[in-house]
Amino acid sequence: MGGDGTGIEREYRRRRPLSAPWWQVGIDALVYGGIVFQTTTVDPPFPAGRWVNIVLLVLISVRFVLAVLYRRRGRTVVGAEGITARDAVRTVARNWHDIYDIRAELNARGGEHAEWITYVYDGDGRRTRLPYFDDWQRPDFHVELADLRAESAQYRGAAWELRPEVEDRIRVRARHRKVWGAGFLTAVVAGFLAFMFLVFQS
């Protein structure tokens, strides 16, 4: 097994194209092009309209840059010391003794071809996604994960086992993520409705 290495030393990086469906890329391109066109050529419908377009343009540009950085930097590195997850801007390292579990979970985010993605959990219930360690990039995903868990047990100094107190922390953090996600979605919808109200009032 061994990912792109042998034994416990392995590295998971992009093997296949990024898992964004073609229609999502097309919609992003149309939205981005429309905003660029409005910002540079069309008079805004209300005085602050140009600034709204500029802010949207900046946000979409940041998203594009992050996607490019993730494509270049993103990887999961496994070694004798632990697991390091590197995404577009962050690098998170977890020592084997601090790792509670490595889990495959169904992808609830959508917008990706990957059905199963991998998270590493610490003893406080915090989780970190492992970039490119999923069933889209690795057809042998479940076999590879089982092999990694078996190989890493000796480095952890203990067998993988569930602890009720940590499971409780994981469930609490999962509920908090859902609340924050619902709050963010509400804020986005409210902002969009406010934007449309200003457009039709001008």
Residue, then its C-alpha position, 0 to 999 in steps of 0.5 A: m500500500g503505502g500511498d506514494g511511499t512505503g510502510i508508514e512513510r507515505e504522501y497523498r497528493r493530487r492524482r486526478p483533476l480537482s473534483a469540481p463538476w463541469w457545471q460548477v466551473g461553468i457557473d463560476a466562470l459566468v458569474y465572474g465574467g458578468i461581474v468583471f463586465q459590469t464593473t468595467t463597462v456598465d454604469p451601476p444601478f445605484p451609487a454604491g453598485r460599483w463598490v458592491n461589484i468590486v467586493l464581489l470580484v475580490l471575493i471570487s478572486v480570493r476563492f480562485v487563488l485559494a483553489v490554485l494554492y490548494r492544487r499546488r500545496g495540498r497534500t497529506v504527509v504521514g510519517a513516524e512522527g504523525i500526520t501533517a495536513r497541508d491545504a491552501v494556506r494552513t499546515v496542521a501537524r498532529n503527533w501520533h500520541d495526540i491523534y484519537d482516530i482517523r476516519a472515513e466519512l461520507n462527504a456531506r458538502g457536495g460539489e465534489h466527486a469524492e463520496w468518502i473523505t478522511y478526517v483525523y481527530d484529536g482527543d478534544g474532538r477537533r477534526t482536520r480534513l486530510p487533503y487528497f485522501d479520498d475515494w476520488q483521488r484513490p480508487d483503493f481508498h478504503v484498503e489504503l485507510a485500513d492499511l494506514r491504521a494498521e501500520s500506525a498502531q505501533y507508532r501510537g503505542a496503543a490500539w485504536e479504540l473508542r473512548p466515550e468522553v471523546e465521542d461526546r466531544i466529537r458530537v458536540r463539535a459536530r452540532h456547533r458546526k451545524v449551528w455555525g453553518a446555518g447561521f452563515l447561510t442565513a447571513v448570506v441569504a439576508g445579504f442577498l435579499a438586502f442587495m436585491f432590495l437596494v437594486f429595485q429601490s434605486 
